[in-house]
């Protein structure tokens, strides 16, 4: 009796995960050394830089990270003075997160680095490959 097997290196979910991790780790080396940030910390800062005032749960939803990773990243960023937390005046049960002044300064430095990095990654692909990748990712991410 033949047991079913899985050719993991050819399995699309595995390929997507490995590709995402490799690209993310390449970018992480840029900001880890210079700003002492982990990947989850940068993702929290990136989403709060774009959408200030989110709760930790909302950050987890927008970053597709689990709540524990977000909680650890938020704790470290608060301790480092890169985030501020305050109670929502409209809903006292909700806590809002925002970049602190120090966090905004780091964010302002990383964004151009991240954009430059993105351009260098995109330059590895021919324009038609990049367009096809964007279309394919759009379809895969639309199911959310």
N, C-alpha and C positions, 0 to 999 in steps of 0.2 A: 504494500500500500504506500503510495507516494504522499508524503506530507506536503501541504502547500508551503511554498517558500516566498520570501519577499526579497527582491533585489533592491536593497535599501539605497545604494547610490543612484539608482534610476527612478526611485519613488519620488514623485513630484513634491509632496509635503516635506519630505526630507531635504530635497534640493533647495526649496524655498527657504527653509529654516537655516540651512548651512550658508546660503548666499546672504541672507539678512544678517546672520551673525558675523560673517567675515567683513561685510561692509561696515556694520556697526562697530566692530572691534577696531577696524582701521581708523575710523573717526574718533573712537574713544581714546586711542593713543595720543591724538592731538590735544584733547582737552584734559586728559588725566594727568599728564606730566605738568602741564602749564597751570592748571587750575585746581588740581586735586579733586576731580569729580569722577564719580562712577557713571556708568551708562544710565542706571535708573535715576540718579541725581540730575544728570543733564536732561533727561526726558521730562522730569518734573519741572525743572527750570524752563525748558523750552515751551511746555504747554502753558505754564503760568505767565511767561513772557508774552504769549499771544492772547491768553484768556485769564487775566488777573481776577482773583476773587473766587476761584473754584474751591470746593471742598476736596478733601483727600479722596473721597469716593468718586467724585467727578474727575479728578486727575487720573485715577485708576481706569475709569471708563474711557477717557480720551487717549490714554497711552497704551491701552490693552495690556497693562501690567496687573499682576495680582495685588490685592490690597496690602499684603505683608511687605512686598518690595517697595510699594509706594510709601507705606508707613515708615519703613527704615530710612528711605531716602529723605523723606520730609523731616524726620527727627535729626538726621545728620545735617541737613541744610539749615534747620532752625538753630542747632548748636553752633554752626559755623557762622551764623549771622547773615546767611544768604536769603533766608525767607523770614516773613513775618506772619503771625497767625492772629486773627481777631474774631470775635464773636459777631455773627451777622446781626446787625441791629433790627432787621425785620423778622428774623427767626432765631431766637436765643439758643436753640438746640444745634444750630449749624455753625461750623467754624470755617472761615474764609482764609485762604492762603494767598499771599502776594510776595513777589520778589522784594527784598529789602533794597536799600540804596546800593549796598555792596553786591547783591544779587543782580540788580539791573546793570551795574557796571560790568560784571562778568558776562552777562547775557549779551551786552552790546559788543564785547570783544569776540565772543564765540560765534555769533551769527555770521559775520563775514568769513570766518574760518570755515564754518560749516557749509556755507554757500560755495566757497572756493573748492572745498572737498567734493561737494556734489557735482560741480562742473567737471572736476578731474575724473570722477567715476563715469559720468555721462560721456566724456570724451573717449572712453575705452570702447564705446559702442558706436556703430555707424548710425547715422540719423534714422534710417528706416528700422534698425534694431531697437533703438530707443523708443520710437513711436509705437512699435509693436509691443514692447515691454510695458509701456504706460497704458496701452489699451488693455492688455491682458491683466495687469495688476488692478486696473479700474474695475474690470469685471469680477475678479476674485474678491476684491475688497467691498464691492457693492452689496454682497450678501451679508456682510458684517457679522 
